[in-house]
């Protein structure tokens, strides 16, 4: 009886689960009835707290649900995106944007550690310290709308995608902290002989200094909380799609168009799906052929898959031949990434 009662309460709370995508898009955020502590996100957040405790850090960032990953300046906490709180919303996110940011356990924990770095920076006002500024740069630098990464640079750690540490000093710190915090991280060995090692050693000393000390900033504000957001999901996705609108041409387009086609063949196999299936084999092959880092190859594969989705490309003809041609194209693209300063990326 108790189980059936809980099921009925859940059904009333998530009345929108069986709506079509079109109908779901017209639901307001505040009407979704989501709560972080009743979602699948509660357990990994608790795991983050355990990781902080294992490092001797007493600080615990508070979390809430919002439209996207968000660490407000001056607030020792961060928002988690709504779509991760329920499988139905994940499916909608994938349909609308092609991927779910933080959609698997490893990716989710990586972002949690990164956001914890921002929250800790705010809680202890770390960016005001002279050595912090000397190590990462002034946090007062304008936050850019986009940046052009240098894929071959060893001055930054490689954690989240797109060489994100290079976008701004605050992101450099958050990425460095995330690498340091990861359980079992062998950062001393991984970044040996890299200038980025000095940043990791600074974070190591800084966290030992902070320890269990209470932070001076203790506000529990929930900025742009989902509970008070009256926008519809349709309005949200329209704004996101406009912000991240793909340029008309990219450097990989010519290569991908030589391998795949705009018109589907008899099997109607999407090029993005084809590359996902080949990813493990192509990943190892590209690392060996190009002699570059696994991180760079991961970014190249991710960029190619996303672009195949945006261009609606398909596999035609013999799949073995298509696999060989895909390997050729991705090798060319990886070498171009390795030598270039990277294309401008939107934040």
N, C-alpha and C positions, 0 to 999 in steps of 0.2 A: 504493500500500500504506500509506504513512504517513497519507494522508488518511482511509482506511477505519479505521485504528487509532484516530485521533483521534475519529472518529465513534462508534466502539464505546465509547470511554472516556466521551464525552459522554452517550451513551445510558444507560450504567450510572450515571453521576453524577445524571442527571435522569430517573430511572426513573418518576417520578410524573407526567410530562408528559401521558401518555395516560389518566390516571385521570379519572373523572367528577368533577364539582364536589363531589358528596357524599363521594366517597372521598378526594379531595384535602383536604377540610376536616379529615379525621382524621389527617393527616400532621403529625408534630412539626416545629417549626422547625429543630431541630438535625439532622433527617434529610433536609432539602432539599438539602444538599450545595452550597449557594451560596457563591461567593467573589467579592468585589467586583472583583478584578483580572482575573477571567475573565468578567465581565459587560459589558453595554453601557454601564455607568456609568463605567467606567475612563476613557474618552475625555473626557467632559465634566468629570470631576474634574481631568484633566490640563489642560483648557482653563481651569478656574478658577485653577490654579497659574500659568498663563501670564498671565492677567489681573492677578494679584497682582504678578508680576514686572514687568509693563509699567508698573505704578504705583510701582515702586521698593521694594516690600515684600518682604523676604526670608522672612517667615514662611510656612509651609505647614501648614495644618491637616490632621491625619490623619483618615481616614474609615474606617468599618466598616459592616456591615449589621446592622440591628436591625428591630424591629417597626414603627417609625415614624420620621419626622424627629425628631431628639433631640440637643440640645446640653447636656450635663451641666454644672452649675456647677463651675468650677475645672478643667475639662478643655479643653485647646486643640485640640479636634477635635469631630466630630459623627457621628451615625449616619444612614445613608440607609435608606429603607424597603425591605424585602425584595421587595415586589411590583414594583418597578422593575427588578429584576435579571433578569427573564425574562418573555417575552410571555405565557406560560400563566398566570403569577401576576397579570399586569395584567388579563387577562380575568376572573379570579376577583374581583379587587378591584372592577372595574367592576360586576360582577353583584351583589356584596354591598353596596357603598356608593354606587353610582350614578355615580361618577367616580374618576379616578386622579390623585391629587394629585402634580403634577410630571410629568404624563403626556405632555407634548410638550416639544420642545427649549427653547423660550423660557421656559416655565413652570419647567422643571427648573433652568435656569441662574439664574433669578430667586431660587429657593429656595436654591441653592448659595451665591450671593453673600450672602444673608441669614444663612445658617448660618455662613459664614466670618466675618461680623461678630461673632457670638457667640463663636466660637473665638478670634478675635483679642482680644476683650475679656477672655476668660479668660487667654490667654497673657501679656498685658502688664498685667493687673490694672487695666484702664483705669477701671473703675467706682470705684476708690478715689481718683481724682484729683478735686480740688475743682472744677475747671472742668467736668469731665464731669458731675458731680452738678448743678452750676448750669445746665448746658445741657439735660440730659435728665431730671433728677430723681434721687432716691436709688434705687439698685438694691435697697436693703433693704426697699422697700415690699412688702407681701405680694402674691404673684402671684395674681391673681384666677382664679376658675373661669369667670367670664364678665365681659363689659364692654359698655357702651353707647356706641358711637361717635357722634361729631358729624360727619356727612358734609360739612358746609360749612366745617369748620375748616381754616385754612391754616397752622396751627402745626406740622403734621406732613406728611412726604412721603407720597406715594401710590405704593406699590410692589406688595406682595402684596395679596390681596383683603381685603375687609371692614374697611378702614381699620385694619389690624393694628398700625400704629405707635402707635395710641392706647391699646393694651391695657396697656402697662407700660413704664417707662423703658428696660429692657434691650431690649425689642422696638423702641422708638423709635430707639435707637442702631443696632441691626442693620439696620433698614429704611433709615435714613439712609446708613449705610455702603454698603449694596447699591446705592442710587441713585448714590452717588459712584463706586463701582467699575465700573459698567457701561461697557463700551467705547463711545466716541462719545456718552456722556451729555452732554446740554446742560443740566445742572442749574442753571447760573447763569441761563440764559434761562428755563427752564421754571418756576423758583421765584422769579423776579424779583418783588419786592414782597410776597413771602410771608414771615412770621416764620420759616418752616422753613428759609429760606436761611441764616440765622445758624448753624443746626445743621450744614448742609452745609459751610459755610466753616470751622467748628470742626473737623470731621472732616478736611477738606483739610489744615489746618495740623497736626493731630495725626498724620496718616499721614506727612507730610513729616518730622516729628520722629522718628517710630519708624524709618522707613526700613528699613535692613538690620540693625538692632540685634537681637541674639539675645534672645528672650523669656525672662523669669525663670521661667515655668512651662513645663516641657518633658515632662511625663508623657505616655505613649503609651497610656494606659488605654483599653480598649474596654468602656464601661459598657453592660450589658444586651445583650451581643453575641448575635447569632443563633446562633452556634456552640454556645452553652451554654444555649440556651432550649429547655426540654422541653415547653412548652405546644404544644397543637395549634392549627392555623389556626382550627378551629371555636371554641375557647376565646377566641382573640384577637378574632375578629369579634363574638362574643357580647358581649364587654366593650366594644368600640368602639360597637356599635349601642346598647347601654344608655347609654353616656356621652353620645352625641349624639342621643338619642331626641328626635324632633321634638315640639314642643308640640301640643296638640290643635287650636289655632287660631292663625293668624297674620294680620297685617293684609292680606296679599295674597290670602288664601283667597277672600274674597267676590268680589273682582274676577275672579280666575281662574275661579271657578265660574260666573260670568255669561257667560264666553266658551266654556268647555269643559264636557264632560260626564263623568260617572262610568261610563256605559255606552258601550262602543265602538260606533261606527257601522259600516256595511258595509266601509269600507276599513281599520278598526281602526288608524288612525294615532294614535300617542301624541302628546299635546300637547307633551311635552318634545322629541320629535323634530321636530315642526312648528316650534317656536320656535327650535331650533338651525338649521334650514334658513333661517328668516327673519332670523336674528340680524344679518347684515351690513346688510341694508336697514333693519331696525328700529333698529339702533344709530345710524346716521346721522340717521334721522328724529327719534329721541328727543332727540339732542343739539341739533338745530335747534329742535324744538318747545319743549323745556323750558328751553333755554339754560343747561344745566349741564355739568359736566365729563364727558369721555369715561369717566373712571374710575368716576364715579357710575353712569353708564348701564351699564357693564360689570357692576357689582355688582347692579344691579336685574335685568338679564337673567339673570345667574347664579342669583340667588335665585328668580326665577320658574321657570326650568327645573328647578331642584332641587325646588321645591315641587310642580310638576306631576308629577314622578316620584314623590314621596312620597304624593301624593293619588291616583295612578293615573288621571289625567285623559286624555280622548281628544277628538279633533276630530270634530265631527258636522256634517253639512250642507255647504254651499258653502264651499270653502276660501278663496276671495277674501273672502267676508264674514267668515270666521273671522280672516283676517289683519287686516282693518280693525278688528274688535273687539279683537284682541290688541294692536294699536297703541294703541287708546284706553285699554285697561286698564293697559298698561305706562307710558303717559304719566302717568296718574293716580298710579301707584305711584312713578314717578321724582320727581314733584312732591312727593309725601308724604315721600320720603326726603330731598329737598333741604331741606325746611322743618323736619323733625323732628330729634331727637337720635339717631335710629336705634333699632332694637330691640336688646334685650340679646342678645349673641352669645356662644356657648360657646367656651371655649379648649380 
